Every structure is written in C-alpha cells, then in structure tokens.
Amino acid sequence: MAPKIQMHKGDTLRLDVTLTNNGEPFVPTDEQVVFAVGYGHGSPPLFTSLVVEGVAQITHDQTKGLSAGIYCYDLRVYDADKKLVATPLFGEFVLLEVVNGEL
C-alpha cells in the first residue's frame, strides 16, 4: 500500500524518494523521475516536482491556491526521450486547511 502524504496548504515539504529495480537501488542516469499531484486518472497534474538527487520539493506556491481536500499523487519515470517508462508509486495526497491563511 502506498503511503498517504499529508501537508498543510501553503507549506513547503521535502519528500525523500527511494526507488528500487528488482530489489536493487535505482539511480536514474538518463531518466527523469517526476512527482505529480492532481485529481486522478486522465486529468492533467495540478503541479509537478522533478526529483533531484532523491528529493522532491513541494513549494508554498504549488499548494497555496489549492482547496483543502484529497487529491492523488504519483511518481513517474521518464526516459531520455520523455516517454513514460514506469509509474512505480501512487496514492492519496491530503491537503489540510490552515488555521490562519494570512501569514
């Protein structure tokens, strides 16, 4: 079961990403790994974050304008030609409301 990711809207979040291939660590060479959040299958992502050196950064600007609620996330691997190779992880992305949005 994929982990549920929770964060407050307008915050920042650092996600450590570790992938394996047949039980061995997967270190991208020509591939790109992309974390994306959206409404679900068939809809374009609301935002994406390129995984760099095993880290996906979600910034304040990516979530501050979204409504609190449950979204979907996935992690995709693209080859050098930007063709989808694999979607090794997907799950729920829960965006929580903030108490004081004025800060």
Contacts in CASP RR format, 6 or more apart in sequence:
PFRMAT RR
TARGET T0000
AUTHOR 0000-0000-0000
METHOD contacts of the structure
MODEL  1
MAPKIQMHKGDTLRLDVTLTNNGEPFVPTDEQVVFAVGYGHGSPPLFTSL
VVEGVAQITHDQTKGLSAGIYCYDLRVYDADKKLVATPLFGEFVLLEVVN
GEL
2 89 0 8 1.000
2 90 0 8 1.000
2 91 0 8 1.000
2 92 0 8 1.000
3 91 0 8 1.000
4 91 0 8 1.000
4 92 0 8 1.000
4 93 0 8 1.000
4 94 0 8 1.000
5 13 0 8 1.000
5 15 0 8 1.000
5 73 0 8 1.000
5 91 0 8 1.000
5 92 0 8 1.000
5 93 0 8 1.000
5 94 0 8 1.000
6 93 0 8 1.000
6 94 0 8 1.000
6 95 0 8 1.000
6 96 0 8 1.000
7 13 0 8 1.000
7 58 0 8 1.000
7 63 0 8 1.000
7 94 0 8 1.000
7 95 0 8 1.000
7 96 0 8 1.000
8 95 0 8 1.000
8 96 0 8 1.000
8 97 0 8 1.000
8 98 0 8 1.000
9 63 0 8 1.000
9 64 0 8 1.000
9 65 0 8 1.000
9 66 0 8 1.000
9 67 0 8 1.000
9 68 0 8 1.000
9 95 0 8 1.000
9 96 0 8 1.000
9 97 0 8 1.000
9 98 0 8 1.000
10 60 0 8 1.000
10 63 0 8 1.000
10 64 0 8 1.000
10 65 0 8 1.000
10 98 0 8 1.000
11 60 0 8 1.000
11 63 0 8 1.000
11 98 0 8 1.000
12 57 0 8 1.000
12 58 0 8 1.000
12 59 0 8 1.000
12 60 0 8 1.000
13 57 0 8 1.000
13 58 0 8 1.000
14 55 0 8 1.000
14 56 0 8 1.000
14 57 0 8 1.000
14 58 0 8 1.000
15 35 0 8 1.000
15 49 0 8 1.000
15 55 0 8 1.000
15 56 0 8 1.000
15 57 0 8 1.000
15 58 0 8 1.000
16 54 0 8 1.000
16 55 0 8 1.000
17 33 0 8 1.000
17 35 0 8 1.000
17 51 0 8 1.000
17 54 0 8 1.000
17 55 0 8 1.000
17 56 0 8 1.000
17 75 0 8 1.000
18 25 0 8 1.000
18 54 0 8 1.000
19 25 0 8 1.000
19 26 0 8 1.000
19 33 0 8 1.000
19 75 0 8 1.000
19 77 0 8 1.000
19 88 0 8 1.000
19 89 0 8 1.000
20 26 0 8 1.000
28 77 0 8 1.000
30 79 0 8 1.000
30 80 0 8 1.000
31 77 0 8 1.000
31 78 0 8 1.000
31 79 0 8 1.000
31 80 0 8 1.000
31 85 0 8 1.000
32 50 0 8 1.000
32 51 0 8 1.000
32 77 0 8 1.000
32 78 0 8 1.000
32 82 0 8 1.000
33 50 0 8 1.000
33 51 0 8 1.000
33 54 0 8 1.000
33 75 0 8 1.000
33 76 0 8 1.000
33 77 0 8 1.000
33 78 0 8 1.000
34 48 0 8 1.000
34 49 0 8 1.000
34 50 0 8 1.000
34 51 0 8 1.000
34 75 0 8 1.000
34 76 0 8 1.000
34 77 0 8 1.000
34 78 0 8 1.000
35 48 0 8 1.000
35 49 0 8 1.000
35 50 0 8 1.000
35 51 0 8 1.000
35 56 0 8 1.000
35 58 0 8 1.000
35 73 0 8 1.000
35 74 0 8 1.000
35 75 0 8 1.000
36 45 0 8 1.000
36 47 0 8 1.000
36 48 0 8 1.000
36 49 0 8 1.000
36 73 0 8 1.000
36 74 0 8 1.000
36 75 0 8 1.000
36 76 0 8 1.000
37 45 0 8 1.000
37 46 0 8 1.000
37 47 0 8 1.000
37 48 0 8 1.000
37 58 0 8 1.000
37 62 0 8 1.000
37 71 0 8 1.000
37 72 0 8 1.000
37 73 0 8 1.000
37 93 0 8 1.000
38 44 0 8 1.000
38 45 0 8 1.000
38 46 0 8 1.000
38 47 0 8 1.000
38 71 0 8 1.000
38 72 0 8 1.000
38 73 0 8 1.000
38 93 0 8 1.000
39 46 0 8 1.000
39 71 0 8 1.000
39 72 0 8 1.000
40 71 0 8 1.000
40 72 0 8 1.000
41 72 0 8 1.000
46 62 0 8 1.000
46 66 0 8 1.000
46 71 0 8 1.000
47 58 0 8 1.000
47 62 0 8 1.000
47 63 0 8 1.000
49 56 0 8 1.000
49 57 0 8 1.000
49 58 0 8 1.000
49 62 0 8 1.000
50 56 0 8 1.000
51 75 0 8 1.000
63 95 0 8 1.000
66 95 0 8 1.000
67 95 0 8 1.000
68 95 0 8 1.000
68 96 0 8 1.000
68 97 0 8 1.000
69 94 0 8 1.000
69 95 0 8 1.000
69 96 0 8 1.000
70 92 0 8 1.000
70 93 0 8 1.000
70 94 0 8 1.000
70 95 0 8 1.000
71 92 0 8 1.000
71 93 0 8 1.000
71 94 0 8 1.000
71 95 0 8 1.000
72 90 0 8 1.000
72 91 0 8 1.000
72 92 0 8 1.000
72 93 0 8 1.000
73 90 0 8 1.000
73 91 0 8 1.000
73 92 0 8 1.000
73 93 0 8 1.000
74 87 0 8 1.000
74 89 0 8 1.000
74 90 0 8 1.000
74 91 0 8 1.000
75 87 0 8 1.000
75 88 0 8 1.000
75 89 0 8 1.000
75 90 0 8 1.000
76 84 0 8 1.000
76 86 0 8 1.000
76 87 0 8 1.000
77 84 0 8 1.000
77 85 0 8 1.000
77 86 0 8 1.000
77 87 0 8 1.000
77 88 0 8 1.000
78 84 0 8 1.000
78 85 0 8 1.000
79 85 0 8 1.000
END
